[in-house]
Amino acid sequence: MIRIINRYTTIIILVIGCCLTVTAQRRQIGEARTIIKSGKNYDKAELLMTNLLKDSANRDNKRVHEIWLLSVQKQYEQANERFYMKKQQDTAQFFSLVRRMFTIAFRLDSLDARPDKKGRVAPDLRQSVSRDMAGYRPNLFSGGSYYLRKSDYPRAYDYFETYIDCARQPLFTTQHFDSTDTRLPEAAYWATYTAYRMQNPVLALRYHKLALLDSVKAEYTYQYIAEAWRALSDDSMYVATLRDGFTRFPKSTYFFPRLMDSYSQGGHYDKALKTADEALAIDSLNEFFLFAKSVVLLNMEQYAQSLEYTNRLIAMDTKMADVYYNAGRAYLNIALRMDSRRHKKQIRKMYQQALQPLEHYRQLAPTEKDKWGPALYRVYFNLNMGKQFDEIDKILKK
């Protein structure tokens, strides 16, 4: 009998507790509505709703979220009016209100679209909320730009991401932002850029496909994508991105040299040679492209062919010091390949031809002793240039 009484007592307490909670909830919602109707202190109305949401029992309450959104909308309208009237207004606070509205609106729409007991989905607030929020949406882009100018990359990223996210949100299904909004690729570019500046490769890759649709900034987008894959140690995607970037922007100073380095470091000289030929087909007089091909041929031990390109560059009076070093290396390697007993004259001729470019390289790059020192040592020794040999010998010994 005592157990039955205790059970009923517990049930009564729970019922009373629920009633009190509902009563308090209604009272605070009513108080918030009164504040909103008064036309001031909208922040207090918001505080009432956020306090209600601290209770897990209220977190799925659509009415609370609706009042919460309305209270923030009213704060936004006040702030916007202050801007219009050229009164003092905190810009950061203004954009904070914008982003908060979208956070609330997404939650509200999620609750509004929950199926009923029969599994039917019929959101009754979506149309009006969608219409209002679509009007506020450009301010998300503006907010991202505002924080971008301040180099606050994490906040800028959040705004650009929210702007992009609207295109996939059910709330904006009828708006078709994915096909009608021409600024989406630009927003994706800035999201990619800010993530790159944050050194966050995962975020930098999140919207990279959309960002590449911004043709004006695509060259830079490819660079951020490549750096992201490199940071993630994904060599295959890094090289693939460099290749795509080079295909679209062959004259860029970023893609071609890194692509050539990647191929050469991996021993893929055939790919490097093909890339150099593609570049020269676009600009046959480009010194950097000519130099790159000479280096690949040198690495492939095709010394005579390499000299064709280094000599072309020397004739162009290039300022690239390494061109002269590579020419000297090519002549030395040809000499080393020859039979010293059968081709003494030809070997001597190769050393004579190596002399001038190596000495010129020394003049252009005096600090590169580890490169020109051993090379000139060999040349002076084989040409019996005693004075010069002694000098180099002392330098190398130091």
Salt bridges, closest charged atoms under 4 A:
GLU46 OE2 - ARG100 NE 2.80
ASP60 OD2 - ARG114 NH1 3.30
GLU66 OE1 - ARG63 NH1 2.34
GLU77 OE1 - LYS74 NZ 3.79
ASP109 OD1 - ARG126 NE 2.89
ASP112 OD1 - LYS62 NZ 2.96
ASP116 OD2 - ARG120 NE 2.89
ASP124 OD1 - LYS62 NZ 3.00
ASP152 OD2 - ARG155 NH1 2.81
GLU161 OE2 - ARG206 NH1 2.60
ASP165 OD1 - ARG168 NE 2.48
ASP181 OD2 - ARG137 NH2 2.81
GLU186 OE1 - ARG183 NE 3.62
ASP214 OD2 - LYS217 NZ 3.17
GLU227 OE1 - ARG230 NH2 2.71
ASP277 OD1 - LYS293 NZ 2.56
GLU278 OE1 - ARG243 NH1 2.80
GLU301 OE1 - ARG337 NH2 3.34
ASP317 OD2 - LYS319 NZ 3.94
ASP322 OD1 - LYS371 NZ 3.18
ASP339 OD1 - ARG341 NE 3.79
GLU391 OE2 - ARG362 NH2 2.72
ASP393 OD2 - LYS397 NZ 3.19
